[in-house]
Amino acid sequence: MPLDLRSARSLSPGERAELFNAAYEDYLVPFHLDEKALAFMDDAFDIDLDASRVAYRDAGPVGLANLAVRGEEGWIGGVGVIPSARRSGVGEALMCAVHDEARERGLRRVWLEVIVENTGAFALYEKLGYRTVREVAVWSLPLSVPEPGEAEDVPVAEAHARIRALRSSREPWQRADETLAHYRDPCGLVTDAGAAVYRQSSDSVQLVQLVGDSEPLLRTLRTLGPVSVLNLPQGDPAATVLHELGGTVAVRQHEMLLEL
């Protein structure tokens, strides 16, 4: 059956969330979104609904590809196909469609991450011209009892200024400065030799950015709740500290780039 590719605005927020969950059914990492979480993702990661695409077959949605846009840079913020329509070319058609949208908007580069074990998707992305730039990992660090530390709470602007002055590598899309600018509740932490920006919910801590001597910062953060670190690049010194403090890797991913 022929595919009909339409803007993501062709679905209501509730319908988009329902399709997203169906498309990620049986995924390597369990994933579920409600309307609130989807709206947060759209805003925080700059998902362009006009550029993003939904695939229809027999008048029903069977897959989606989200394209985020920041200047000349783009990012694939989720691509998936419902189980009954997989392995029929839907994913490739969606990717080609969002690449066309990216070119129309003057983008020069499109980024994505793919789980290492997802060899089928990785092969598709290589076929489409993506190359692996680096390996990144999702870390988790368990809660610890309070302990003396050197880290000091400061306004997030102060911590972020320290990070910008000290960092030497590009942040992944989901931890970039543009993402941080969308957060309403970030917190700052500094030491004499480093700084961190994080978000805290009632029962967990999300580390957004970190630079410098990471041990006292991570020791402090883990007393606030279990810590998650999204897409920490391989070779980052913080990875060694996380391991020494009892952290574990939940997911390893390839960060990939397509030059348009």
C-alpha positions in Angstrom: 0.0 0.0 0.0 1.3 3.5 -0.8 2.4 5.7 2.0 1.0 9.2 2.7 3.5 11.4 4.5 2.1 14.4 6.4 3.1 17.0 8.9 3.1 16.0 12.5 0.4 18.7 13.0 -2.0 16.3 11.2 -2.4 14.6 14.6 -3.6 16.0 17.9 -1.2 15.9 20.8 -3.1 12.9 22.2 -2.9 11.1 18.9 0.8 11.9 18.5 1.5 10.5 22.0 -0.5 7.4 21.2 1.4 6.8 17.9 4.7 7.5 19.6 4.0 4.8 22.2 2.8 2.3 19.6 5.8 3.0 17.4 8.2 2.3 20.3 6.4 -0.9 21.4 8.9 -3.7 22.1 11.7 -1.2 21.8 15.1 -2.1 23.3 14.5 0.5 26.1 11.0 0.8 27.4 9.6 4.1 26.5 6.2 5.7 27.1 5.0 9.3 26.7 1.8 11.0 27.8 0.7 14.4 26.3 2.5 16.4 29.0 5.8 14.6 28.5 5.4 15.0 24.7 4.8 18.7 25.0 7.8 19.0 27.3 10.0 17.2 24.7 8.7 19.3 21.9 9.6 22.5 23.8 12.9 21.5 25.4 14.4 20.0 22.2 12.9 22.4 19.7 10.9 19.8 17.8 9.6 21.4 14.6 6.1 20.0 14.1 5.8 21.4 10.6 9.1 19.7 9.6 8.3 16.4 11.4 6.5 13.7 9.5 3.8 11.1 10.2 3.4 8.2 7.8 -0.2 7.0 7.0 -1.3 3.8 5.3 -4.9 2.9 4.7 -5.8 6.3 6.3 -4.2 5.3 9.6 -0.9 6.5 11.1 1.8 3.8 11.1 5.0 5.7 11.9 6.6 9.1 12.8 9.9 11.0 12.6 10.5 14.1 14.7 12.9 16.7 13.4 14.2 19.3 15.8 15.7 22.5 14.4 18.2 25.0 15.8 19.7 27.4 13.2 21.6 25.3 10.7 21.5 22.2 12.9 18.9 19.5 13.1 18.3 16.5 15.3 16.1 13.4 14.9 14.1 13.4 18.1 12.5 10.0 17.7 11.7 7.9 14.7 9.5 4.7 14.9 7.1 2.5 13.1 4.2 0.4 14.6 5.0 -3.3 14.7 2.6 -4.3 11.9 4.2 -1.9 9.5 7.9 -2.6 10.3 10.4 -3.8 7.7 8.3 -2.4 4.9 10.3 0.8 4.1 8.3 3.1 6.3 11.3 4.1 8.5 13.4 4.9 5.4 10.6 6.9 3.8 10.2 9.0 7.0 13.9 9.7 7.3 14.1 10.8 3.7 11.1 13.0 4.1 12.5 14.8 7.2 15.9 15.2 5.3 14.0 17.0 2.5 12.3 19.2 5.1 15.7 19.9 6.6 17.2 20.9 3.3 14.2 23.2 2.6 14.9 25.0 5.9 18.6 25.5 5.0 20.0 23.0 7.6 23.5 21.9 7.0 23.8 19.0 9.5 21.4 16.5 11.1 22.3 14.6 14.3 20.8 11.5 15.9 21.7 8.9 18.5 21.0 5.2 18.1 21.3 2.4 20.6 24.3 0.2 19.9 22.2 -3.0 19.9 19.7 -1.5 17.4 21.7 -2.8 14.4 18.9 -2.5 11.9 18.4 1.2 12.5 22.2 1.7 12.6 22.5 0.1 9.2 19.7 2.2 7.8 21.3 5.4 9.0 24.7 4.4 7.5 22.8 3.7 4.2 21.3 7.2 4.3 24.8 8.8 4.7 25.2 9.2 8.5 28.6 8.6 10.1 29.4 7.8 13.7 31.0 10.8 15.4 31.4 9.4 18.9 30.0 6.9 21.4 27.8 8.2 24.3 26.3 6.5 27.3 23.4 6.9 29.7 24.6 6.5 33.2 22.8 6.1 36.5 24.2 6.7 40.0 22.4 5.5 43.1 21.3 7.6 46.0 23.9 7.9 48.8 23.7 9.2 52.4 24.8 12.8 52.9 28.6 13.3 53.3 30.9 16.2 53.6 31.6 17.9 50.3 33.2 20.8 48.6 30.4 21.7 46.2 28.4 24.8 46.8 24.9 25.7 45.6 25.0 28.8 43.4 22.6 30.5 40.9 22.4 28.5 37.7 23.7 31.4 35.6 26.9 31.4 37.7 27.4 27.7 37.3 26.6 27.8 33.6 29.1 30.6 33.0 31.8 28.5 34.6 30.8 25.6 32.4 31.0 27.7 29.3 34.4 29.0 30.2 35.9 25.5 31.0 34.4 23.0 28.7 36.3 21.9 25.6 33.8 19.7 23.7 30.3 20.0 22.2 27.4 19.0 24.3 24.9 16.4 22.9 21.6 17.9 21.7 19.6 17.0 24.8 22.2 18.6 27.1 23.0 21.6 24.9 22.8 25.2 26.0 19.7 25.7 23.9 18.0 22.8 25.7 19.1 24.2 29.1 17.5 27.6 28.2 14.1 25.9 28.0 14.2 24.5 31.5 12.4 26.5 34.2 13.9 24.8 37.2 17.7 24.2 36.7 20.1 24.4 39.7 23.8 25.3 39.9 26.6 23.7 41.8 30.3 24.7 41.8 33.6 23.9 43.3 37.0 25.5 42.9 37.7 23.3 40.0 34.4 22.6 38.3 30.7 23.2 37.9 27.4 21.4 37.2 23.9 22.3 36.2 21.2 19.9 37.2 17.4 19.5 37.6 15.8 17.9 40.6 12.4 16.3 40.9 10.9 14.9 44.1 12.8 11.6 43.8 15.7 12.0 41.3 18.4 14.2 39.8 19.0 14.8 36.2 22.6 16.1 35.5 22.4 18.4 32.5 26.0 19.7 32.2 29.2 19.2 34.1 32.8 20.3 33.6 36.0 20.1 35.6 36.7 18.0 38.6 33.6 15.9 38.7 34.1 13.8 41.9 32.9 16.4 44.5 30.1 17.5 42.3 28.8 13.9 41.7 29.3 13.0 45.4 27.0 16.0 46.3 24.4 15.3 43.6 24.0 11.7 44.6 22.9 12.8 48.1 19.9 14.6 46.6 18.6 11.5 44.8 19.5 8.9 42.2 21.4 10.7 39.4 20.9 10.1 35.7 23.3 11.4 33.1 22.1 11.4 29.5 24.6 10.7 26.6 27.9 11.2 28.4 30.6 11.0 25.7 33.0 8.1 25.9 36.2 9.1 27.3 34.7 11.9 29.5 36.6 12.0 32.8 33.3 11.9 34.6 32.7 8.4 33.3 35.6 7.1 35.4 34.3 8.9 38.5 30.8 7.6 38.0 32.2 4.0 37.8 34.2 4.5 40.9 31.2 5.8 42.8 29.1 2.8 41.8 27.4 4.2 38.8 26.3 1.9 35.9 25.7 2.3 32.2 22.1 1.8 31.2 22.4 2.4 27.5 25.2 2.9 25.0 24.6 4.8 21.8 26.2 5.9 18.6 26.0 9.6 18.1 25.7 10.1 14.3 25.9 13.0 11.9 24.5 13.6 8.4 26.1 16.4 6.4 23.5 17.8 4.0 
